[in-house]
Amino acid sequence: MALPADYWASIDAGSIPHLVTQTVPGPKSEELNARGMAHMIGYSSQVRLCPVVFEKGHGVTLTDVDGNVYIDFSSGIYVTTLGHCHPKVTEAVVNAVQSLMNCHDFNTPVKVALLEKLAEIQPWDLTGIQLYDSGTTAVEAGLRVCRAATGRFEFISCFMDFHGKTGHAVSLGKMTPANGPGRSQGFYMVPRPYPYRPMFTKADGSIDTDAYLDFYDQFINNATTGNIAAFVLEPVQGWGGSVFPPDDFFPKLRQFCDERGILLMADEVLTGMGRTGKHFAMEHWDTAPDVVTVGKGFGNGFPVTAMLVSDKYKESINQISASTSYGGNPMACAAALASLEAMEEEGLLEHALKLGDYFTQRMTQLKDAHPIVGDVRGLGCLLGIELVKDRATKEPFEEAGKLVYQRAFGKGLAWVPAGHILRMSPPIVMSQEIAAQGMEIIEESIAEVEQEFGSAYLTFDIGTTALKTALIDEAGRMLAVHTAEYTPQTPQSDWAEMDPDAYWAAAVASTRAVFAEASTDPSGIAAIGFSSQGQTFVPLSDTGEALHDAIVWMDNRAQELADAWEARWLTREEYRRISGYPWIPAGLTLFKIAWLAQHAPAAHRAAKFLCLPDYLIYRLTGETATDYNIAQMSGLYDIQARTWAPQLLAAAGISAEQLPDVHPPGTVVGRMRTQTADELGVPAGTPVCVGANDQLAGAIGAGNVRPGLVTETTGTALTVIATTASLLDDERMYVGIHAVPGLAYAMPFGNTSAIVLKWFRDLCEPDTDYTEFLAEVVNVPAGCDGLSVLPHFSGTASPTFNPHARGAIVGLTLGHGRAHIARAIMESCACLLQELLEPIRAHNIEVSSVRTLGGAARSDLWLQMKADLLGIPVERPACSEAASLGAAILAATGIGQFESIAEAADSWYRTDRVFEPQTGMYEVYREVYARYLDIYQRLYD
C-alpha cells in the first residue's frame, strides 16, 4: 500500500524529542544494560557511550524502556532507511511469515519478483544476482566472483573503508585483528581522495585526482605481484566518516581499471538502496562497477543483502558455490521488495535529495557559526560533520566529538559516533520540520562543548593611554574585557614617548585578567587579533631589542621637518595621491623616522620599524608583519601601488627591508612562541593574525562592510567611516583601502568632539558621573535658546583642515545655565557629524542611517539628538567594544571560521537600539546647523 506523501510528516515536530527521565539513560535502561552486559561482550562504541535500551520504533522516532522518545538520526546504523515499522514493509513480512519461513536456495514467487525488481532498477548491466543475509557475506561472495572472473588473486582497497568483519572483509578494510597475522596475503590498501584532507594537491591547493591514480599505478607495479583481481571500495566512506570523493575520481578510476584489466567492485552495503537519493550511490558519478554489493537499508531492517554482477562476468557466480542457507529467505525477500516498491510509490528518492539539500544548507550555517566545525558534507541522507581543534591545522577534535555525541543523545537525538566526525543517517521519510529539530539539538550540543573547551578569540585593542584585552566567543559574544592603563611620557613639549615594555606588560596583565574574569580555559583560544592606534612605532635591532622608546602618534616633534618637506618638494596633492592623507600631518610615522636620522642615528639604523600591533605580533611570534591598513596609516604606504612608497622611503632615509611584510587584515602571520605563550598563559602554536587600525576595526565590528554603510565614533575625536566601492578622490577627507577585499573607505574626522564635554564637566564638577552631570540637559530646548558651540578646540580636520581654528561658545546670555552649555556642546558634536557626512554625500553616496560608537553612544539623549539633526536613523550596536569585535571578526575570517569578512560581520553584528528622527525636529535642527556653519564662517573663513 502506498502511504500519503505527508504520512510520516504528520508526527508533530514540536512533540519530539520527549524525555521523561532526568538523565539518559534512564533507570530501566541502566538495569537492563547491566543484565545484558553481564553476558554479552563486544558492544559497539555507540552503545558504550550511551547505553540506552530501545523497545519501540515508529517512523523517525525511537522509544526506550523508560518512555523517552528520540529523533532517529541513525536509522539503526544506516539500516531502517524508510523509518521504523513502515506499514508496507511490516505487512509484507507478516504475510510472508504466515506463508513460508525458509526453503534454502529454491525459487519462490517473492524471490523471483525481488530478483526482477533489482534487475529493473540497476542502471547498468548488473543482472547476475545472488541474495544473502549479511553485508559481509555478500562482500566475501563478490571477492570470490572477482577472482573467478579474472583468474587473479590480489585486491586493492582504501584506507579507512569498512567492508565487514569476516576474514577477507576485514583485510579489505580499516579493521585489523587484535591477534594473529593481521591482513590476509594478497590484500593491499592505498589512500583514497579525501577532499578535506588531501594527500595530493595541485598548485592551487585543490585535490589532484590524477596524482592518486599515478600513486596506484606505481604501487601496483612495485608493491604487488600485478595479479590484481579488483579494486574494491565504498563509493562514500561510512564508518570512515562520510567521506565523499571528488567528482572526477570514479570516472577516472573506471578508466584506470579498464586499462589494466582490473574489475571495479563497489561495496554499497551502506550507501545503496535510497540513502543518497539514488538506488546506487555510484549513479551520482555515472560510473558502472563490475560488481556491487547492497545491504543494510535494502530490507529496511530485515537481514537481507545482495550481490549484483555484470553480465560479462555473471557466469563466474556458478564457480564459487554462491548460495547460503538464508539467502533468498521469503520473509527477507518480502521486506526488500516492499521497501523498493515503497520508495517508488512514495517518491522517496526525490525526497531524500531534497532533504539532503536542507541538511547541507543547515550544516553550512553550522560551520559558519562554530570554529570547531572544520568540514561538513553530505548527499541525500548520508551526512557528516568533522570537528577540529584548529581549522588551519585540521587537527581532529576527538574529545569534542565524543562529548557532542553524548550531549545530543542526552537531549533526545539517537545518532552515530565516529571519533571526531559526527555521522548522520536519518530515515529518508523524515520531514524537514523534524530534521530541523535534530539540527537544533546538534547545534546546541556543539555550542555547549565549545563553551566547555573555551573556544574563543583573544583580541588586543591598543590605545593611546590603555590596552584593552577582550575574549570573544565563536558566536561573537563578549565574554570578558579588561583594560590595562599606561601613561605616555612627555620629555619635551609636543613630544610623547612610551617604554615598549609597557605595552607588553599591559598585554600580559590584561590577558591573564580576562581569563580569570571569564573562567575560560586558555587552551581553547582559536586565534589572536588586533585593533590599534595607527602611527606609534618602535625601532628594533636585528636581535629584537628596542633602540628607542616608542614614539606615540600624537608626538609632533617632526613638525618643522614636515613643514620643510611641504615647502620644498612634497605637495599636498601629490601626497594625497600616494597616501590618502589630504594634508601633511607631522604626527605620521614617516616624518618621525626621518627625524631620527638627524637626532638619533642609531635608532634610524634599526633593522625594523614596527607599529604597535606589529611590535606585539613580533613579541608573540618572532615574525615581523603588518596589515595594509596599519601600513597606510604610517604615511609610508602607496595606496595606489599597494606597496611601500619608494620615494617616501628614500626621503626618510630607509629601505623597504626595514619595514615589515604587508598582509591583508586578518591574515595568520605566525603562531605563539613557547616562551611568550608561557608569559601570557596562552598555548604555544595559537594562530596570531594581523588586524587593522582601531577606527576601521570598529567599523567592521559594527557591520560596516558594504558600500553605503556608515559608522561614526564620538570620543576624543569624531571619526566617520564610510565604506565605498572605490577610492574617492576628495581633498576634504582621508581615504584608504578597506579590510574587505575590493572595497575602500573614506574617513572624514574632527580633531575634538566628546572631549569638549569632558573638559566642561571637569571644570564644573570633575568627580560627577556623566548621567548626573547631564540630568538637566533634557529640560533645555533644542537650539539651547540661541546658544552655540564650536568644538574645534585643537583646530579643524575635515573638511577645512584649519589648524588655527579654535573652540567658541557664542550667544551667551544671563539666562543660560550650565545645562545650556552642556547641551550646546552635544549639539555641536551632532553638527560636526553632519558636516563630516557632506563630503561623502557629495559623491552620490546615500547615507540612509548611521551606526554610532564610542563613549557617547551610551547616551540615549545624544543619539536621539543626532537622529533628529541628521534626519536619518541612528543605530547603536549591541556590542560596545566594536573595535575588539572587529579584531575578532578579522581573526575568525583569517583562520577560516568564515568565508569572508562580510559574512563574519553579518553573522556577529547585533543591534541594541535604533533611534528614529522625531517628527518636526529635523526642521528645528536645520536652524541649529545653519547657525553653527555661519559662526565658523564669520570667525575663520
Long-range contacts (C-beta under 8 A, 24 or more apart in sequence): 1-87, 1-88, 1-91, 2-88, 2-342, 2-345, 2-346, 3-86, 3-87, 3-88, 3-342, 3-345, 3-346, 5-346, 5-347, 6-431, 7-429, 8-59, 8-60, 8-83, 8-427, 8-429, 8-430, 8-431, 9-431, 9-433, 9-434, 11-58, 11-59, 11-60, 11-61, 11-431, 11-434, 13-431, 13-433, 13-434, 13-436, 13-437, 16-61, 16-69, 16-70, 16-71, 16-412, 16-434, 16-437, 17-68, 17-69, 17-70, 17-71, 17-411, 17-412, 17-413, 17-437, 17-441, 18-68, 18-69, 18-412, 19-68, 19-69, 19-411, 19-412, 20-66, 20-67, 20-68, 21-66, 21-67, 21-68, 23-410, 24-50, 24-52, 24-68, 24-409, 24-410, 24-412, 25-50, 25-51, 25-52, 25-53, 25-64, 25-66, 26-64, 26-65, 26-66, 26-67, 26-68, 27-66, 28-53, 28-64, 28-65, 28-66, 29-53, 29-64, 29-65, 29-66, 32-65, 45-417, 46-74, 46-77, 46-416, 46-417, 49-402, 49-405, 49-406, 49-409, 49-417, 50-405, 50-406, 50-409, 50-410, 52-409, 52-414, 54-414, 57-83, 57-84, 57-85, 58-83, 58-84, 58-85, 59-83, 59-84, 59-85, 59-86, 59-427, 59-429, 60-84, 60-426, 60-427, 60-429, 60-430, 60-431, 60-434, 62-414, 68-412, 69-412, 70-409, 70-412, 70-413, 70-414, 71-412, 71-413, 71-414, 71-426, 71-434, 71-437, 71-438, 71-441, 72-414, 72-426, 72-427, 73-413, 73-414, 73-415, 73-416, 73-424, 73-425, 73-426, 73-438, 74-414, 74-415, 74-416, 74-425, 74-426, 75-297, 75-381, 75-425, 75-426, 75-427, 76-301, 77-296, 77-416, 77-425, 78-238, 78-270, 78-275, 78-296, 78-297, 78-382, 78-425, 79-296, 79-297, 79-300, 79-301, 80-297, 80-300, 80-301, 80-427, 81-273, 81-274, 81-275, 81-296, 81-297, 81-300, 81-339, 81-381, 81-427, 81-428, 82-274, 82-297, 82-300, 82-339, 82-342, 82-343, 82-348, 82-427, 82-428, 82-429, 83-427, 83-429, 83-430, 84-301, 84-427, 86-300, 86-338, 86-339, 86-342, 86-429, 88-338, 88-339, 88-341, 88-342, 88-345, 89-299, 89-300, 89-301, 89-302, 89-335, 89-338, 89-339, 89-342, 91-338, 92-334, 92-335, 92-337, 92-338, 93-302, 93-331, 93-334, 93-335, 93-338, 95-334, 96-330, 96-331, 96-333, 96-334, 96-335, 97-331, 99-330, 100-330, 101-329, 101-330, 101-331, 102-325, 102-326, 102-329, 102-330, 103-330, 104-323, 104-325, 105-323, 105-327, 105-328, 106-328, 107-328, 108-328, 108-330, 108-333, 110-330, 110-333, 110-334, 110-337, 111-328, 111-330, 111-333, 113-333, 113-337, 114-333, 114-336, 114-337, 114-340, 117-337, 117-340, 117-341, 118-306, 118-308, 118-340, 121-279, 121-340, 122-279, 122-280, 122-292, 122-308, 123-279, 123-280, 123-283, 123-288, 124-288, 124-289, 124-310, 125-288, 125-310, 125-311, 125-312, 126-288, 126-289, 126-291, 126-292, 126-308, 126-309, 126-310, 126-311, 127-308, 127-311, 127-314, 128-308, 128-309, 128-310, 128-311, 128-313, 128-314, 128-315, 128-317, 129-306, 129-307, 129-308, 129-309, 130-306, 130-307, 130-309, 130-317, 130-322, 130-323, 130-327, 131-304, 131-305, 131-306, 131-327, 131-328, 131-332, 131-333, 132-295, 132-304, 132-305, 132-306, 132-307, 132-324, 132-326, 132-327, 133-303, 133-304, 133-305, 133-324, 133-326, 133-327, 133-329, 133-332, 134-164, 134-295, 134-303, 134-305, 135-163, 135-164, 135-267, 135-269, 135-270, 135-293, 135-295, 135-296, 135-305, 136-163, 136-164, 136-165, 136-166, 136-169, 137-166, 137-305, 137-324, 137-327, 138-269, 138-293, 138-294, 138-295, 138-305, 138-306, 138-307, 139-163, 139-164, 139-168, 139-169, 139-172, 139-232, 139-267, 139-269, 139-293, 140-164, 140-166, 140-168, 140-169, 141-293, 141-307, 141-320, 141-322, 142-230, 142-232, 142-265, 142-267, 142-291, 142-293, 142-307, 142-309, 143-168, 143-172, 143-229, 143-230, 143-232, 143-265, 144-320, 144-322, 145-291, 145-307, 145-309, 145-313, 145-316, 145-317, 145-320, 145-322, 146-229, 146-230, 146-232, 146-263, 146-265, 146-290, 146-291, 147-229, 148-316, 148-319, 148-320, 149-229, 149-263, 149-290, 149-313, 149-316, 150-229, 150-230, 150-261, 150-262, 150-263, 152-227, 152-228, 152-229, 153-186, 153-227, 153-229, 154-186, 154-187, 154-188, 154-224, 154-225, 154-227, 154-228, 154-229, 155-186, 155-187, 155-188, 155-228, 155-229, 155-230, 155-231, 155-232, 156-188, 156-189, 156-190, 156-216, 156-219, 156-220, 156-224, 156-228, 156-230, 156-231, 156-232, 156-262, 157-187, 157-188, 157-189, 157-190, 157-231, 157-232, 157-233, 158-189, 158-190, 158-191, 158-192, 158-233, 158-234, 158-237, 159-189, 159-190, 159-191, 159-192, 160-192, 160-237, 160-239, 160-240, 160-241, 160-243, 161-192, 161-232, 161-233, 161-234, 161-237, 161-240, 161-267, 162-234, 162-237, 162-238, 162-239, 162-240, 162-270, 163-232, 163-234, 163-267, 163-269, 164-269, 172-232, 174-239, 174-240, 188-219, 188-223, 188-224, 190-215, 190-216, 190-219, 191-215, 192-233, 192-237, 192-243, 192-245, 192-249, 193-245, 193-246, 193-249, 194-243, 195-244, 195-245, 195-246, 196-243, 196-374, 196-375, 196-377, 196-386, 196-394, 197-394, 207-246, 209-246, 209-248, 209-249, 209-252, 210-252, 212-249, 213-252, 213-253, 213-256, 216-256, 217-256, 220-260, 228-260, 228-262, 229-262, 229-263, 230-262, 230-263, 230-264, 230-265, 230-290, 230-291, 231-256, 231-257, 231-262, 231-263, 231-264, 231-265, 232-265, 232-267, 233-265, 233-266, 233-267, 234-266, 234-267, 234-268, 234-270, 234-271, 235-266, 235-268, 235-271, 235-280, 235-281, 235-282, 235-284, 235-285, 236-270, 236-271, 236-276, 236-281, 236-379, 236-382, 238-270, 238-271, 238-382, 238-423, 239-270, 239-418, 240-418, 241-384, 241-386, 241-418, 241-419, 241-421, 241-423, 242-377, 242-378, 242-382, 242-383, 242-384, 242-421, 242-423, 242-424, 243-377, 243-384, 244-377, 244-379, 245-285, 247-285, 249-285, 250-282, 250-285, 250-287, 251-285, 251-286, 251-287, 253-287, 254-287, 254-288, 263-290, 263-291, 263-313, 264-289, 264-290, 264-291, 265-289, 265-290, 265-291, 265-292, 265-293, 266-291, 266-292, 266-293, 267-293, 268-292, 268-293, 268-294, 269-293, 269-294, 269-295, 269-296, 269-305, 270-295, 270-296, 270-382, 271-382, 272-296, 272-297, 272-298, 273-297, 273-298, 273-339, 273-340, 273-343, 274-343, 274-348, 274-349, 274-352, 274-380, 274-428, 275-352, 275-380, 275-381, 275-382, 275-425, 275-428, 276-352, 276-356, 276-379, 276-380, 276-381, 276-382, 277-349, 277-350, 277-352, 277-353, 277-356, 277-379, 277-380, 277-381, 277-428, 278-349, 278-380, 279-349, 281-379, 281-382, 284-379, 297-339, 298-336, 298-339, 299-332, 299-335, 299-336, 299-339, 300-335, 300-336, 300-338, 300-339, 301-335, 302-331, 302-332, 302-335, 302-336, 303-332, 304-329, 304-332, 304-333, 304-335, 304-336, 306-336, 343-428, 346-429, 348-428, 348-429, 349-428, 351-428, 351-429, 352-380, 352-381, 352-428, 353-380, 355-380, 355-381, 355-426, 355-428, 355-430, 355-432, 355-435, 356-380, 356-381, 356-382, 356-383, 358-432, 358-435, 358-436, 359-383, 359-424, 359-435, 359-439, 362-435, 362-436, 362-439, 363-439, 366-439, 366-442, 366-443, 366-446, 368-897, 368-898, 368-899, 368-903, 368-907, 369-443, 369-474, 369-475, 369-907, 370-443, 370-446, 370-447, 370-450, 370-474, 370-475, 370-897, 371-450, 371-455, 371-474, 371-526, 371-892, 371-895, 371-897, 372-397, 372-400, 372-446, 372-449, 372-450, 372-453, 372-455, 372-474, 373-446, 378-424, 380-428, 381-424, 381-425, 381-426, 381-427, 381-428, 381-430, 382-425, 383-423, 383-424, 383-425, 384-418, 384-421, 384-422, 384-423, 384-424, 385-421, 385-422, 385-424, 385-442, 386-420, 386-421, 386-422, 387-420, 387-421, 387-422, 387-446, 388-420, 390-526, 390-687, 390-895, 391-895, 391-896, 391-897, 392-668, 392-687, 392-895, 392-896, 396-420, 399-453, 400-449, 400-450, 400-453, 403-445, 403-449, 403-452, 404-442, 404-445, 404-446, 404-449, 407-444, 407-445, 407-448, 407-449, 408-441, 408-442, 408-444, 408-445, 411-441, 411-444, 411-445, 412-441, 413-438, 413-441, 413-442, 447-475, 450-474, 450-524, 453-521, 453-523, 453-524, 454-520, 454-521, 454-522, 454-523, 454-524, 454-525, 455-524, 455-525, 455-526, 456-518, 456-520, 456-524, 456-525, 456-526, 457-525, 457-526, 457-527, 457-528, 457-529, 457-887, 457-888, 457-891, 457-892, 458-511, 458-514, 458-525, 458-527, 458-528, 458-529, 458-682, 458-686, 459-528, 459-529, 459-530, 459-531, 459-691, 459-884, 459-887, 459-888, 459-891, 460-507, 460-528, 460-529, 460-530, 460-531, 460-532, 460-613, 460-616, 460-887, 461-530, 461-531, 461-532, 461-694, 461-697, 461-881, 461-883, 461-884, 461-887, 462-503, 462-530, 462-531, 462-532, 462-533, 462-612, 462-613, 462-616, 462-694, 463-533, 463-694, 464-488, 464-533, 464-552, 464-553, 464-554, 466-506, 467-503, 467-506, 467-507, 467-510, 468-510, 468-881, 468-883, 468-884, 469-507, 469-510, 469-511, 469-513, 469-514, 470-514, 470-881, 470-884, 470-885, 470-887, 470-888, 471-514, 471-515, 471-518, 471-520, 472-884, 472-885, 472-888, 474-526, 474-892, 474-897, 475-908, 476-879, 476-885, 476-888, 476-889, 476-907, 476-908, 476-909, 476-910, 478-879, 478-881, 478-884, 478-885, 479-514, 479-518, 479-520, 480-513, 480-514, 480-515, 480-517, 480-518, 480-520, 481-514, 481-881, 481-884, 482-510, 482-513, 482-514, 482-517, 483-510, 484-509, 484-510, 484-513, 488-552, 488-554, 489-549, 492-557, 494-555, 494-556, 494-557, 494-559, 495-555, 495-556, 495-557, 496-551, 496-552, 496-553, 496-554, 496-555, 497-549, 497-550, 497-551, 497-552, 497-555, 498-536, 498-549, 498-550, 498-552, 499-549, 499-550, 500-538, 500-546, 500-549, 500-550, 500-615, 501-546, 503-550, 503-612, 503-615, 503-616, 504-616, 504-619, 507-616, 507-619, 507-680, 508-679, 508-680, 511-680, 511-681, 511-682, 512-680, 512-681, 515-681, 522-680, 522-681, 522-682, 522-683, 523-683, 525-682, 525-683, 525-686, 526-687, 526-891, 526-892, 526-895, 526-897, 527-668, 527-686, 527-687, 527-688, 527-689, 527-891, 527-892, 527-894, 527-895, 528-620, 528-672, 528-682, 528-686, 528-687, 528-688, 528-689, 528-891, 529-666, 529-689, 529-691, 529-887, 529-888, 529-889, 529-890, 529-891, 529-892, 529-894, 530-613, 530-616, 530-617, 530-689, 530-690, 530-691, 530-692, 530-697, 530-887, 531-613, 531-691, 531-692, 531-693, 531-694, 531-697, 531-698, 531-883, 531-884, 531-886, 531-887, 532-611, 532-612, 532-613, 532-630, 532-691, 532-693, 532-694, 533-612, 533-693, 533-694, 534-611, 534-630, 534-633, 534-634, 534-693, 534-694, 535-587, 535-588, 535-589, 535-592, 535-611, 535-633, 535-634, 535-635, 536-589, 536-611, 536-612, 537-589, 537-592, 537-593, 537-609, 537-610, 537-611, 537-612, 537-615, 537-634, 538-609, 538-610, 538-612, 538-615, 539-593, 539-596, 539-603, 539-604, 539-606, 539-608, 539-609, 540-606, 540-607, 540-608, 540-609, 540-610, 540-615, 540-618, 541-606, 541-607, 542-607, 544-618, 544-622, 547-600, 547-602, 547-603, 547-606, 548-596, 548-600, 548-603, 550-612, 550-615, 551-592, 553-587, 554-587, 555-587, 555-592, 556-586, 556-587, 557-586, 557-592, 557-595, 558-586, 558-587, 558-591, 558-592, 558-594, 558-595, 559-586, 561-586, 561-591, 561-594, 561-595, 562-586, 562-588, 562-591, 565-591, 565-651, 570-651, 572-731, 573-731, 576-731, 577-640, 578-638, 578-639, 578-640, 578-645, 578-647, 578-648, 579-632, 579-635, 579-636, 579-637, 579-638, 579-639, 579-645, 579-648, 580-632, 580-639, 580-727, 580-734, 580-735, 580-736, 581-635, 581-734, 582-730, 582-731, 582-732, 582-733, 582-734, 582-798, 582-801, 583-801, 585-635, 588-634, 588-635, 588-636, 589-633, 589-634, 589-635, 589-636, 590-634, 590-635, 590-636, 590-648, 590-651, 590-652, 591-635, 591-652, 593-636, 593-652, 593-653, 593-654, 594-651, 594-652, 594-653, 597-652, 597-653, 604-653, 604-654, 606-658, 607-658, 608-658, 608-659, 608-660, 609-654, 609-658, 609-659, 610-660, 613-690, 613-691, 614-660, 614-690, 617-669, 617-670, 617-688, 617-690, 619-676, 620-670, 620-672, 620-673, 620-676, 620-680, 620-688, 621-669, 621-670, 621-671, 621-672, 621-673, 621-676, 621-688, 622-670, 622-673, 623-669, 623-670, 623-688, 624-660, 624-661, 625-660, 625-661, 625-662, 625-663, 625-667, 625-669, 625-670, 625-690, 626-659, 626-660, 626-661, 626-662, 626-663, 626-690, 627-662, 627-663, 627-664, 627-665, 627-666, 627-667, 627-690, 627-691, 627-692, 627-739, 628-662, 628-663, 628-664, 628-665, 628-737, 629-665, 629-692, 629-693, 629-696, 629-736, 629-737, 629-739, 630-690, 630-691, 630-692, 630-693, 631-659, 631-662, 632-736, 632-737, 633-693, 633-736, 637-662, 639-727, 639-735, 639-736, 639-737, 640-727, 642-737, 663-690, 664-690, 664-739, 664-741, 665-690, 665-691, 665-692, 665-696, 665-739, 665-890, 665-901, 666-690, 666-691, 666-739, 666-889, 666-890, 666-891, 666-893, 666-894, 666-901, 667-894, 668-894, 668-895, 687-891, 687-894, 687-895, 689-890, 689-891, 689-894, 689-895, 690-890, 691-886, 691-887, 691-890, 691-891, 692-739, 692-886, 692-887, 692-890, 694-883, 695-719, 695-721, 695-747, 695-883, 696-721, 696-736, 696-738, 696-739, 696-745, 696-886, 697-882, 697-883, 697-884, 697-886, 697-887, 697-890, 698-853, 698-882, 698-883, 698-886, 699-723, 699-745, 699-882, 699-886, 700-739, 700-740, 700-885, 700-886, 700-889, 700-890, 700-901, 700-905, 701-877, 701-879, 701-881, 701-882, 701-883, 701-884, 701-885, 701-886, 701-887, 701-888, 701-889, 701-905, 701-909, 702-851, 702-853, 702-877, 702-882, 702-886, 702-909, 703-851, 703-877, 703-905, 703-906, 703-909, 704-851, 704-905, 705-738, 705-740, 705-743, 705-901, 705-902, 705-905, 705-906, 706-740, 706-743, 706-902, 707-743, 707-845, 708-845, 708-846, 708-847, 708-848, 709-851, 710-837, 710-840, 710-847, 710-849, 710-850, 710-851, 711-850, 711-851, 711-852, 711-853, 711-882, 712-833, 712-836, 712-850, 712-851, 712-852, 712-853, 712-854, 713-852, 713-853, 713-854, 714-753, 714-754, 714-829, 714-833, 714-852, 714-853, 714-854, 714-855, 714-856, 714-857, 714-862, 715-753, 715-754, 715-755, 715-854, 715-855, 715-856, 716-752, 716-753, 716-754, 716-755, 717-749, 717-750, 717-751, 717-752, 717-753, 717-755, 717-797, 718-749, 718-750, 718-752, 718-753, 718-754, 718-791, 718-829, 718-832, 718-833, 718-836, 719-747, 719-748, 719-749, 719-750, 720-746, 720-747, 720-748, 720-749, 720-833, 720-836, 720-837, 720-840, 721-745, 721-746, 721-747, 722-746, 722-747, 722-840, 722-845, 722-847, 724-843, 724-845, 728-843, 730-839, 730-842, 730-843, 732-798, 732-799, 732-800, 732-839, 733-798, 733-799, 733-836, 733-839, 733-840, 734-798, 739-890, 739-901, 740-900, 740-901, 740-902, 746-839, 746-840, 746-843, 748-797, 748-798, 748-799, 748-836, 748-837, 748-839, 748-840, 749-797, 749-798, 749-836, 750-791, 750-792, 750-796, 750-797, 750-798, 750-832, 750-835, 750-836, 751-792, 751-793, 751-794, 751-795, 751-796, 751-797, 752-791, 752-792, 752-793, 752-794, 752-807, 753-791, 753-829, 753-832, 753-856, 754-829, 754-854, 754-855, 754-856, 755-793, 756-789, 756-791, 756-793, 756-807, 756-825, 756-828, 756-829, 757-822, 757-825, 757-826, 757-829, 759-793, 760-821, 760-822, 760-825, 761-822, 764-818, 770-859, 773-822, 774-819, 774-822, 774-859, 774-861, 776-817, 776-818, 776-819, 777-819, 777-822, 777-823, 777-826, 777-861, 778-861, 779-819, 780-819, 780-820, 780-823, 782-827, 782-865, 782-868, 782-921, 782-924, 782-925, 782-928, 783-827, 783-924, 783-925, 783-927, 783-928, 784-816, 784-820, 784-821, 784-823, 784-824, 784-827, 785-813, 785-815, 785-816, 785-820, 786-811, 786-813, 787-811, 787-812, 787-813, 787-816, 787-820, 787-821, 787-824, 788-824, 788-827, 788-828, 788-928, 788-931, 788-932, 788-935, 789-821, 789-824, 789-825, 789-827, 789-828, 790-828, 790-932, 790-935, 790-936, 790-939, 791-825, 791-828, 791-829, 791-832, 792-936, 796-940, 798-835, 798-836, 798-839, 799-835, 799-836, 799-838, 799-839, 800-940, 802-940, 804-940, 805-936, 805-939, 805-940, 808-935, 808-939, 810-935, 826-859, 826-861, 826-862, 826-865, 827-865, 827-869, 827-925, 827-928, 827-932, 828-932, 829-856, 829-862, 830-862, 830-865, 830-866, 830-869, 830-870, 830-925, 831-869, 831-928, 831-929, 831-932, 831-933, 833-866, 833-869, 833-870, 834-869, 834-870, 834-929, 835-932, 835-933, 837-870, 847-872, 848-872, 848-873, 849-873, 849-874, 849-875, 849-914, 850-874, 850-875, 851-875, 851-876, 851-877, 852-876, 853-877, 853-882, 860-913, 860-915, 863-913, 863-915, 864-915, 864-918, 866-915, 867-915, 867-916, 867-917, 867-918, 868-917, 868-918, 868-921, 868-922, 868-924, 868-925, 869-921, 869-922, 869-925, 869-928, 869-929, 870-917, 871-917, 871-922, 872-917, 873-914, 873-915, 873-916, 873-917, 874-914, 874-915, 875-911, 875-913, 875-914, 875-915, 876-911, 876-912, 876-913, 876-914, 876-915, 877-909, 877-910, 877-911, 877-912, 878-910, 878-911, 878-912, 879-909, 879-910
